[in-house]
Amino acid sequence: MSTTQKTGKGKIVIGILGVLLVLLAAAYIGIGIYYQSHFPFHTVINGVDCSGMTVEEVKSLITRETQKYELNITGRGGMTDRIESRQIGLHPEFDGSLEDVLESRSGFAWLFSLFRETRVELETMVNYDEIMFADAVEGLTFFDERNITLPEDAYISEYREHIGYEIIPEVEGNVLDRMAVEELLRNAVINLQSNVSLEENSCYEQPARRTGDEALNALAGKLNTCVSTAITYEFGSKSEQLEGSRIASWLTVSEDQQVTVNREEAAAFVKGLAERYDTYGEPRRFQTTWGPSVTFSGSEYGWRINQEEETNQLVADILEGKQESREPIYSQRGGNRDGEEDYSGTYVEVNITAQHLYFYKNGSLIVESDFVSGNEAKGWSTPSGMFSVTYTQRDAVLRGADYRTPVDFWMPFNGGIGFHDATWRDTFGGNIYLDGGSHGCINMPYDAAKILFQYLKAGDAVFVYRLEGTERVQEPEPDPEEGIVLPPWEPDDPYVPEVPVVPNPEEPAGGYS
């Protein structure tokens, strides 16, 4: 091909391209001119697609839309309703805003509108009658009381045996927030939306407490801990069990969501145990070694639950959910829980009239001895009654207003009254006590007091009584060993006592010598 031919073809191509550019420019300018009076691509005004329309065309469209407008409303549970144009007096209302929107946009920027959407919200394009709108909202089926279910918070159930406490799930209900609904529907009408969902727009009132609430779950857990408590109280061969079904009625929840145990209820339960199982203070008929029986009313011996401390312990156990078998806390213990006699055949029998005592250990006589009791003439008589040994102490000092008396063996059983050795006396028994007796204590020969001390322990019973017809006149020059029976005592004797625990070793307890 010749150079001339090639040059000619190049000119033709350039000419064609030039023509195309001119045509494209003309088309662009022509379209730009068109969009000077028409809204660009992807123009949405108040929810209406106005692309390619003139202002008048948009107005006509809006007019038609308002005339046939219908807003469909969806609620919970498949409930639906709608608002129609005629119900709210919907009508077009133009104030020049459409023209302003069109004039604010250059038609020659139409190319850019191909790649982006332009949304415009105008305050006035459609309007409605406020009173009619309010009536229409009021008349919606969602606000009909017959269709309303109130929301309910999740809560903790009542106690159920073998199940405990459960969290009952919340009820969502379908009560609407009227202001939120009105705001949603206003916006929908202004933008001529055809569908709205009350659920999706969070128009429903919500339960304040739901199943997953941490505080609610913690509270249910604490309540279930309390009712899991199982305490078996042991009373010898008998027992009583406290379980959740009873405890549940004692539990309350404070305003700050703390579980508390009704102390009065717990105390009443402990009191009931005491009434059934305490033997302290009960009248007793006692068969004396002398033969006749004597009756003790209001005895100070026996099992006695410390109701205050046991109630405190019980409340603490419930809050911890303890499961155990135990005895209640006692302020005083007896010797035996089973059988007719709670002193188990272990007791000291003190006959004031005879001035003679017996000590039995598990039914076996360990020692008997004469003694000297409280001075009758001075009004220091040793009181009768059934008592319990408080403690035993070696090397005590008995103090009074006008005396300070050391003794080797001290065994109090009635306040400051107790058994002790009296080495300052040469004779015991008879009628010495009438005008030469002690300050109230039971003065014993040294050897007899020693044996009694070796076997006696805190809690053992002491019977002190008077029995007419058992008087004994003191014989002259009594045998110092008379009245003392020494039992065989082998090193492995099971009754050899341990060293007593002294309440205050540095300051021995006092008493009446």
DARATA-V825142 format. One record per residue. RES is the residue in one letter. SS is DSSP state (a for helix, b for strand, c for the rest). PHI is phi in whole degrees, -180 to 180 (none if undefined). Layout:
res=(RES & RES)
ss=(SS & SS)
phi=(PHI & PHI)
This chain:
res=(M & S & T & T & Q & K & T & G & K & G & K & I & V & I & G & I & L & G & V & L & L & V & L & L & A & A & A & Y & I & G & I & G & I & Y & Y & Q & S & H & F & P & F & H & T & V & I & N & G & V & D & C & S & G & M & T & V & E & E & V & K & S & L & I & T & R & E & T & Q & K & Y & E & L & N & I & T & G & R & G & G & M & T & D & R & I & E & S & R & Q & I & G & L & H & P & E & F & D & G & S & L & E & D & V & L & E & S & R & S & G & F & A & W & L & F & S & L & F & R & E & T & R & V & E & L & E & T & M & V & N & Y & D & E & I & M & F & A & D & A & V & E & G & L & T & F & F & D & E & R & N & I & T & L & P & E & D & A & Y & I & S & E & Y & R & E & H & I & G & Y & E & I & I & P & E & V & E & G & N & V & L & D & R & M & A & V & E & E & L & L & R & N & A & V & I & N & L & Q & S & N & V & S & L & E & E & N & S & C & Y & E & Q & P & A & R & R & T & G & D & E & A & L & N & A & L & A & G & K & L & N & T & C & V & S & T & A & I & T & Y & E & F & G & S & K & S & E & Q & L & E & G & S & R & I & A & S & W & L & T & V & S & E & D & Q & Q & V & T & V & N & R & E & E & A & A & A & F & V & K & G & L & A & E & R & Y & D & T & Y & G & E & P & R & R & F & Q & T & T & W & G & P & S & V & T & F & S & G & S & E & Y & G & W & R & I & N & Q & E & E & E & T & N & Q & L & V & A & D & I & L & E & G & K & Q & E & S & R & E & P & I & Y & S & Q & R & G & G & N & R & D & G & E & E & D & Y & S & G & T & Y & V & E & V & N & I & T & A & Q & H & L & Y & F & Y & K & N & G & S & L & I & V & E & S & D & F & V & S & G & N & E & A & K & G & W & S & T & P & S & G & M & F & S & V & T & Y & T & Q & R & D & A & V & L & R & G & A & D & Y & R & T & P & V & D & F & W & M & P & F & N & G & G & I & G & F & H & D & A & T & W & R & D & T & F & G & G & N & I & Y & L & D & G & G & S & H & G & C & I & N & M & P & Y & D & A & A & K & I & L & F & Q & Y & L & K & A & G & D & A & V & F & V & Y & R & L & E & G & T & E & R & V & Q & E & P & E & P & D & P & E & E & G & I & V & L & P & P & W & E & P & D & D & P & Y & V & P & E & V & P & V & V & P & N & P & E & E & P & A & G & G & Y & S)
ss=(c & c & a & a & a & a & a & a & a & a & a & a & a & a & a & a & a & a & a & a & a & a & a & a & a & a & a & a & a & a & a & a & a & a & c & c & c & c & c & c & c & c & b & b & b & c & c & b & b & c & c & c & c & c & a & a & a & a & a & a & a & a & a & a & a & a & a & c & c & b & b & b & b & b & c & a & a & a & c & b & b & b & b & b & a & a & a & a & c & c & b & b & c & c & c & c & a & a & a & a & a & a & a & c & c & c & a & a & a & a & a & a & a & a & c & c & c & b & b & b & c & c & c & c & c & b & b & c & c & a & a & a & a & a & a & a & a & a & c & c & a & a & a & c & a & a & a & c & c & c & c & b & c & c & b & b & c & c & c & b & c & c & c & b & c & c & b & b & c & c & b & c & c & c & c & b & c & a & a & a & a & a & a & a & a & a & a & a & a & a & c & c & c & c & b & b & b & c & c & c & c & c & c & b & c & c & c & c & c & c & c & c & c & a & a & a & a & a & a & a & a & a & a & a & a & a & a & c & c & b & b & b & b & b & b & c & c & b & b & b & b & b & c & a & a & a & a & a & a & a & b & b & b & c & c & c & c & c & b & b & b & c & a & a & a & a & a & a & a & a & a & a & a & a & a & a & a & c & c & c & c & c & c & b & b & b & b & c & c & c & c & c & b & b & b & b & c & c & c & c & c & c & c & b & b & c & a & a & a & a & a & a & a & a & a & a & a & a & a & a & c & c & b & b & b & b & c & c & c & b & b & b & c & c & c & c & c & c & c & c & c & c & c & c & c & c & b & b & b & b & b & c & c & c & c & b & b & b & b & b & b & c & c & b & b & b & b & b & b & b & b & b & c & b & c & c & c & c & c & c & c & c & c & c & b & b & b & b & c & c & c & c & b & b & b & b & b & b & b & c & c & c & c & b & b & b & b & b & b & b & b & b & b & b & c & c & b & b & b & b & b & c & c & c & c & c & c & c & c & c & c & c & a & a & a & a & c & b & c & c & c & b & b & b & c & a & a & a & a & a & a & a & a & a & a & c & c & c & c & c & b & b & b & b & b & c & c & c & c & c & c & c & c & c & c & c & c & c & c & c & c & c & c & c & c & c & c & c & c & c & c & c & c & c & c & c & c & c & c & c & c & c & c & c & c & c & c & c & c & c & c & c & c)
phi=(none & -81 & -60 & -65 & -67 & -62 & -64 & -65 & -67 & -63 & -66 & -65 & -63 & -63 & -66 & -63 & -62 & -62 & -62 & -62 & -64 & -64 & -64 & -63 & -64 & -65 & -64 & -59 & -67 & -65 & -66 & -62 & -63 & -61 & -80 & -69 & -115 & -130 & -73 & -66 & -56 & 56 & -100 & -120 & -116 & 50 & 82 & -106 & -77 & -107 & -56 & 74 & -100 & -82 & -59 & -67 & -64 & -65 & -62 & -64 & -62 & -62 & -62 & -63 & -64 & -67 & -70 & -107 & -63 & -148 & -107 & -92 & -117 & -113 & -123 & -70 & 65 & 77 & -75 & -137 & -163 & -151 & -123 & -103 & -52 & -67 & -71 & -117 & 63 & -69 & -154 & -73 & -150 & -113 & -128 & 92 & -67 & -63 & -61 & -63 & -64 & -66 & -69 & -76 & -119 & -75 & -64 & -77 & -96 & -59 & -60 & -69 & -70 & -67 & -110 & -152 & -97 & -114 & -110 & -128 & -113 & -105 & -69 & -128 & -154 & -132 & -148 & -149 & -86 & -60 & -67 & -64 & -62 & -61 & -65 & -65 & -65 & -60 & -85 & -64 & -62 & -65 & -100 & -73 & -57 & -68 & -105 & -96 & -117 & -71 & -72 & -131 & -72 & -65 & -148 & -93 & -69 & -68 & -67 & -125 & -59 & 71 & -120 & 88 & -104 & -126 & -91 & -86 & -61 & -68 & -109 & -65 & 69 & -145 & -81 & -96 & -83 & -57 & -65 & -65 & -65 & -61 & -63 & -62 & -70 & -60 & -63 & -64 & -67 & -58 & -94 & 54 & -70 & -99 & -142 & -140 & -115 & -67 & -67 & -66 & -101 & 55 & -91 & -94 & -69 & -108 & -61 & -75 & -133 & -112 & -56 & -82 & -58 & -62 & -64 & -65 & -67 & -65 & -65 & -62 & -64 & -67 & -61 & -69 & -62 & -63 & -80 & -81 & -60 & -142 & -112 & -103 & -85 & -103 & -130 & 67 & -81 & -102 & -154 & -136 & -113 & -110 & -128 & -58 & -60 & -86 & -62 & -55 & -74 & -94 & -91 & -135 & -117 & -78 & -62 & -92 & 65 & -102 & -84 & -126 & -100 & -65 & -66 & -64 & -67 & -63 & -65 & -66 & -64 & -64 & -61 & -62 & -61 & -63 & -65 & -87 & -121 & -68 & -113 & -61 & 83 & -76 & -66 & -135 & -103 & -115 & -85 & -77 & -64 & -77 & 122 & -65 & -99 & -127 & -112 & -110 & -108 & 64 & -65 & -101 & -119 & 123 & -75 & -143 & -71 & -79 & -65 & -65 & -69 & -67 & -63 & -59 & -65 & -64 & -60 & -64 & -62 & -66 & -65 & -92 & 69 & -69 & -131 & -160 & -113 & -162 & -85 & -71 & -79 & -105 & -89 & -155 & -115 & -95 & -92 & -148 & -97 & -108 & 94 & -74 & -109 & -85 & -99 & 58 & 74 & -115 & -168 & -108 & -105 & -118 & -98 & -65 & -62 & -86 & 53 & -146 & -129 & -130 & -122 & -110 & -118 & 52 & 89 & -101 & -71 & -98 & -157 & -134 & -163 & -73 & -155 & -126 & -99 & -64 & -66 & -69 & -64 & -95 & 78 & -105 & -55 & -74 & -67 & -80 & 149 & -107 & -128 & -127 & -63 & -75 & -168 & -125 & -143 & -92 & 57 & -98 & -121 & -92 & -123 & -145 & -63 & -129 & -154 & -145 & -118 & -78 & -135 & -84 & -131 & -127 & -137 & -71 & -139 & -146 & 65 & -90 & -100 & -163 & -89 & -163 & -73 & -136 & -70 & -79 & -101 & -95 & -132 & -138 & 88 & 63 & -114 & -56 & -63 & -60 & -135 & -131 & -80 & -82 & -80 & 140 & -77 & -95 & -79 & -125 & -60 & -56 & -64 & -67 & -64 & -64 & -65 & -59 & -64 & -66 & -109 & -75 & -138 & -59 & 99 & -66 & -80 & -132 & -104 & -117 & -150 & -118 & -137 & -59 & 94 & -110 & -60 & -131 & -84 & -66 & -79 & -68 & 46 & -70 & -67 & -60 & -90 & -65 & 90 & -117 & -111 & -96 & -78 & -62 & -136 & -91 & -57 & -97 & -57 & -65 & -100 & -62 & -77 & -83 & -64 & -66 & -85 & -92 & -54 & -146 & -59 & -76 & -133 & -56 & -65 & -91 & -172 & -103 & -73)
